[in-house]
Amino acid sequence: MASSGSSAITVNRQFLMIGTLCLCAVVGLVAPVVLYFEKAETLNVLLAAIVPWFIASIVAYQLYKREAKIRRALTSVIASYRDGEFNFSLAETDTSLTPLVKAHNHLGDTLREERIALAQRELMLDTVVQNTPVAILLIDSHDHIVLANVAARQMLHEGQRMEGMQLDHVLAETHSALRDAMDAGGDAVFSVGEADDEDVIQLTRRRFRINGTPHELLLLRQLTTELRRQEVRTWKNLIRIISHELNNSLAPIASLAHSSRILLERQQPEKLPQALETIEDRARHLEEFIRGYARFAKLPEPRRQGVEWQGIFDRLQSQIPFAWDRAHALAMVSVDVSQVEQALLNLLKNAHEAGGDSNDVAIELRRLPDAWRIDVLDRGQGMSDSVLSQALLPFYSTKRSGTGLGLALSREIAEAHGGRLSLANREDGGLCVSMILPG
């Protein structure tokens, strides 16, 4: 292999060798003919024929050897490129292969620069990935973990490396909530832990191909701190809502009570029934408003009883339409029937209000190893990431007239039974709300 410091053949030397080759070829052809017609001795004729061709052969061999050396060097450097080494170049000798050598050296310089730039970008990307607080997992088509950053190791495997392990094996025992969210498909928000140690986690999933092979990227983001800030804002919003409702009801009640007293003083009792009716309406509205919030704040302990799923779903279908394939219809479950029906009714109402076709609202009942899973499905608009992260908060609502209690109450009922509630966007559009109940 020639290096960049090798001496180059000059232009004059190259032309001299080619000229010598041509001259020897001409002399080797012309001299024997001339000597023959001059009737020179046979030995002289033979020498005139052989010597120039002998010299021409030596010159041709030297030219061939030089070009063969360059070809071998090119082959060797190309092999180094194949092995990922781009630090070699060739001396630009003045031969017929000179344009190829120049093009090759230019290619090597370009590849070397791109390799350095790529290495720098990979280093920067790896630094970002490893130091981000978001847990990142890259899964191949065989469910093997290809990449897991520091946050993912700490969250799922006590800080140990997970590359090469199967995701199901990692989630087998201690991460059932994440496994259930994975089974639901699409993005999801779920909680792990209990009481003060509860963490809310957002799961984001994206699929793509690497070298033609399907891969999936999982992002696990802890929302607990953010949700606590949201809860503070939510309680402030609650105070504002309650103050607004109280003022809207108490102000006209006080005004009408004052008007009624004046009517009595003026002895005009014929206008009293209308004023009293309005007072009664506003009082009932206020009572219903307070009862709704009190029902959420004072959810009683579940009074469990054995019941067939068929009975629960039949009563629900008498109140709101939805599709059900009647799987596990006669199976028994131990729950507080009124609470579970109320939770599912809230979820079904939300599904009908999601903006899709009401005929697409459905319930799927599945048996898990130690629990029941009820999926309430719709084909509405789904939820954005920001809404998904807040949807289970009390009093949070995207509806103009919503109270923000439906999903929160359903979650409270599920957790009171020892289960949980999670939300996930469906791949083909719509939302899947999953209620897990032990049983």
Secondary structure as GFF3:
##gff-version 3
##sequence-region A 1 439
A	DSSP	alpha_helix	11	37	.	.	.	ID=ss1
A	DSSP	alpha_helix	42	82	.	.	.	ID=ss2
A	DSSP	alpha_helix	98	131	.	.	.	ID=ss3
A	DSSP	beta_strand	135	140	.	.	.	ID=ss4
A	DSSP	beta_strand	145	148	.	.	.	ID=ss5
A	DSSP	alpha_helix	150	156	.	.	.	ID=ss6
A	DSSP	alpha_helix	167	171	.	.	.	ID=ss7
A	DSSP	alpha_helix	176	184	.	.	.	ID=ss8
A	DSSP	beta_strand	188	192	.	.	.	ID=ss9
A	DSSP	three_ten_helix	195	197	.	.	.	ID=ss10
A	DSSP	beta_strand	199	210	.	.	.	ID=ss11
A	DSSP	beta_strand	213	222	.	.	.	ID=ss12
A	DSSP	alpha_helix	224	265	.	.	.	ID=ss13
A	DSSP	three_ten_helix	269	271	.	.	.	ID=ss14
A	DSSP	alpha_helix	272	297	.	.	.	ID=ss15
A	DSSP	beta_strand	305	308	.	.	.	ID=ss16
A	DSSP	alpha_helix	309	317	.	.	.	ID=ss17
A	DSSP	beta_strand	323	324	.	.	.	ID=ss18
A	DSSP	beta_strand	332	335	.	.	.	ID=ss19
A	DSSP	alpha_helix	337	352	.	.	.	ID=ss20
A	DSSP	three_ten_helix	358	360	.	.	.	ID=ss21
A	DSSP	beta_strand	362	367	.	.	.	ID=ss22
A	DSSP	beta_strand	371	377	.	.	.	ID=ss23
A	DSSP	alpha_helix	385	390	.	.	.	ID=ss24
A	DSSP	alpha_helix	406	416	.	.	.	ID=ss25
A	DSSP	beta_strand	420	425	.	.	.	ID=ss26
A	DSSP	beta_strand	431	438	.	.	.	ID=ss27
###
